[in-house]
Amino acid sequence: MSLKKLFLSHLIDGDTPTYGNKNQFSIERSSSIERGDVANSSHISTTVHIGTHIDMPYHFYQKGQRIDAYDAACWYFQRPLLVEVIPQGPVIKDELIEVLESRVVDVRTDILIVKTGIEKERGNAMFWSENPGFSPELYDYLLKKFPGLRVFGFDSISISALSQQPIGKEAHLRFLDPEHPILLLEDMHLSEVDDKSAIEDILISPMRIADCDGLPCTVFATVKAQ
């Protein structure tokens, strides 16, 4: 069996989109070999909710978990499930349920990834201005179907559709409930995989920044070569 490693996360640069187009990433050379300095050194300025990133419960709950609440084993996933969904409106619900009910799934799934196809618009304004979100009602459904689900990931820039922010706020509150959080992995790079890809395992590597509400991530997947 031939296996290959893929990134399921985006490279961050000055063109990386953010929710509502509110923030930008910038990098500044504080020292430069070209200018005669001994070494290159850089400073960055960014929101932590940029590129492929994980939302922590602290994002919406003052006493919610932060990165130090999760040990290394929490970021390894051996029963991933990726499905493709065609959004029927700004907030996805029934179409995801229909896909999950139409196929045999492993109830031990620990990470669910939804590919909507919006990633193809990532270089355009509609990626952040018309992004599909997800219904807060999916939380109870997913937890019942997958009792061990720890992360819900997708290629949309946020679980909150920009055009439906009150619903998006409720979705964040439901999924990030500190009593039983399902962490949100937003703005994933999924163009190299689909629902026929045999994903063996996934590793999420978030930046370990104390007291932070969100963390940029590098995401690795092991996939059977087709």
C-alpha positions as a printed Julia matrix, in Angstrom:
226×3 Matrix{Float64}:
   0.0    0.0    0.0
   1.38   3.39  -1.02
   0.82   6.3    1.34
   1.44   9.99   0.83
   1.45  13.0    3.12
  -0.61  16.08   2.28
  -1.07  19.49   3.81
  -4.71  20.26   4.63
  -3.78  23.79   5.66
  -3.01  26.95   3.73
   0.19  28.94   3.56
  -0.25  32.32   5.27
   0.84  35.46   3.44
  -0.23  39.03   2.83
  -3.09  37.91   0.6
  -4.62  35.51   3.12
  -8.33  36.36   3.53
  -9.93  36.91   6.92
 -13.52  36.87   8.15
 -15.25  40.04   6.98
 -11.94  41.18   5.46
 -11.19  42.92   8.76
  -7.55  41.98   9.26
  -4.42  41.45   7.23
  -1.22  39.54   7.78
   2.04  41.49   7.44
   5.68  40.52   7.76
   8.48  43.02   8.32
  12.22  42.41   8.17
  13.8   43.73  11.33
  17.23  42.74  10.07
  18.39  41.73   6.6
  21.49  40.12   5.14
  20.95  42.22   2.0
  21.22  45.37   4.13
  24.45  44.14   5.73
  23.01  42.58   8.88
  24.37  39.3   10.23
  21.08  37.43   9.68
  17.54  37.77   8.42
  15.0   38.33  11.19
  11.29  39.07  10.89
   8.36  40.43  12.86
   4.79  39.51  11.98
   1.51  41.24  12.68
  -1.66  39.19  12.43
  -4.96  38.13  13.91
  -4.84  34.59  15.26
  -8.02  33.81  13.29
  -6.26  33.64   9.96
  -5.62  30.94   7.4
  -6.31  27.43   8.59
  -6.96  27.95  12.3
  -8.6   26.35  15.28
 -11.22  28.15  17.37
 -10.77  27.5   21.08
 -13.7   27.58  23.55
 -12.11  30.74  25.03
 -13.09  32.48  21.77
 -16.7   32.68  23.0
 -16.48  31.75  26.69
 -14.47  33.71  29.23
 -13.78  30.5   31.17
 -13.46  28.33  28.08
 -10.49  26.08  27.39
  -7.3   27.44  25.87
  -4.42  25.56  24.27
  -2.88  24.44  27.58
  -6.03  22.4   28.34
  -5.17  19.97  25.52
  -2.31  17.5   25.6
  -0.41  16.33  22.53
  -2.6   13.26  22.02
  -5.64  15.5   21.46
  -4.27  16.61  18.09
  -3.9   13.14  16.54
  -6.92  11.73  14.73
  -7.07   8.14  13.49
 -10.71   7.94  12.37
 -11.21  10.91  10.06
 -14.25  11.34   7.85
 -14.42  13.72   4.89
 -17.68  14.41   3.08
 -18.61  16.75   0.26
 -21.67  18.97   0.49
 -23.21  21.36  -2.01
 -24.6   24.29   0.01
 -28.26  25.04  -0.69
 -28.18  28.4    1.06
 -26.01  30.5    3.36
 -26.37  28.1    6.31
 -25.7   24.38   5.86
 -27.8   21.91   7.8
 -30.12  19.46   6.03
 -27.76  18.92   3.12
 -25.0   17.74   5.49
 -27.41  15.49   7.41
 -28.64  14.01   4.13
 -25.09  13.16   3.03
 -24.23  11.56   6.37
 -27.47   9.55   6.47
 -26.95   8.28   2.92
 -23.66   6.52   3.6
 -22.16   4.07   6.02
 -20.04   5.97   8.5
 -17.85   4.98  11.41
 -19.52   6.03  14.66
 -16.01   6.25  16.14
 -15.17   9.19  13.84
 -13.03  11.68  15.78
 -12.73  14.44  13.17
 -15.35  15.37  10.57
 -14.3   17.46   7.58
 -16.77  19.05   5.17
 -15.71  20.14   1.7
 -18.12  22.71   0.27
 -16.0   23.77  -2.71
 -15.88  27.43  -1.63
 -12.08  27.15  -1.56
 -12.0   27.67  -5.33
 -13.1   31.27  -4.65
 -10.4   31.9   -2.08
  -8.72  34.52  -4.24
 -11.97  36.45  -4.65
 -13.99  38.64  -2.28
 -16.92  36.23  -2.33
 -14.83  33.73  -0.36
 -15.24  35.87   2.75
 -18.34  37.89   1.81
 -20.53  34.96   0.72
 -19.06  32.1    2.73
 -21.38  29.25   3.73
 -21.87  28.75   7.45
 -23.25  25.85   9.49
 -26.38  25.58  11.61
 -25.98  25.44  15.4
 -28.5   22.58  15.33
 -25.83  20.37  13.77
 -24.01  20.21  17.11
 -26.53  17.89  18.77
 -26.91  15.79  15.62
 -23.17  15.3   15.18
 -22.56  14.55  18.84
 -25.27  11.9   18.8
 -23.99  10.35  15.57
 -20.3   10.58  16.52
 -19.97  10.53  20.35
 -16.19  10.8   20.13
 -16.09  13.73  17.69
 -13.47  16.26  18.78
 -13.02  18.54  15.76
 -15.32  19.82  13.01
 -13.37  21.16  10.04
 -14.32  22.73   6.72
 -13.05  24.83   3.83
 -15.26  27.85   4.6
 -13.55  30.77   6.31
 -15.83  30.44   9.35
 -18.69  28.42  10.77
 -20.48  31.78  10.67
 -21.79  32.93   7.3
 -21.02  36.63   7.07
 -24.6   37.26   5.94
 -26.04  35.32   8.91
 -23.97  36.47  11.87
 -26.58  35.89  14.64
 -26.86  32.25  13.54
 -23.08  32.11  13.31
 -22.71  33.37  16.86
 -25.08  30.67  18.09
 -23.15  28.02  16.14
 -19.91  29.11  17.81
 -21.58  29.0   21.22
 -22.97  25.52  20.67
 -19.84  23.91  19.22
 -17.42  25.58  21.65
 -19.45  24.89  24.79
 -16.77  24.23  27.44
 -18.87  21.41  28.89
 -18.37  19.35  25.72
 -16.6   21.31  22.98
 -16.22  20.26  19.37
 -13.35  22.44  18.23
 -13.72  24.29  14.93
 -11.03  23.98  12.27
 -11.79  26.77   9.8
 -10.47  27.65   6.32
  -8.98  24.24   5.53
  -7.11  23.44   2.32
  -9.16  20.62   0.78
  -8.64  21.03  -2.97
  -6.32  17.98  -3.08
  -8.81  15.61  -1.45
 -12.43  14.59  -1.89
 -14.9   12.12  -0.41
 -13.21   9.28  -2.31
  -9.83   9.99  -0.73
  -8.75   7.31   1.72
  -7.53   9.48   4.58
  -5.77   7.27   7.12
  -5.02   9.82   9.81
  -4.74  13.54  10.49
  -2.41  15.59  12.65
  -3.31  19.14  13.63
  -0.38  21.24  14.8
  -1.64  24.49  16.33
   0.69  27.24  17.49
   1.0   26.91  21.26
   0.31  30.49  22.33
  -0.86  30.98  25.91
  -4.16  32.75  26.68
  -5.22  32.69  23.04
  -8.74  32.33  21.61
  -7.68  31.0   18.22
  -4.54  29.46  16.78
  -3.19  29.15  13.23
  -2.53  25.5   12.42
  -0.54  23.3   10.12
  -2.61  20.23   9.29
  -1.11  17.01   7.93
  -2.96  14.03   6.45
  -1.83  10.55   5.51
  -3.68   9.44   2.39
  -3.64   6.19   0.43
  -2.28   6.97  -3.02
  -4.89   6.41  -5.74
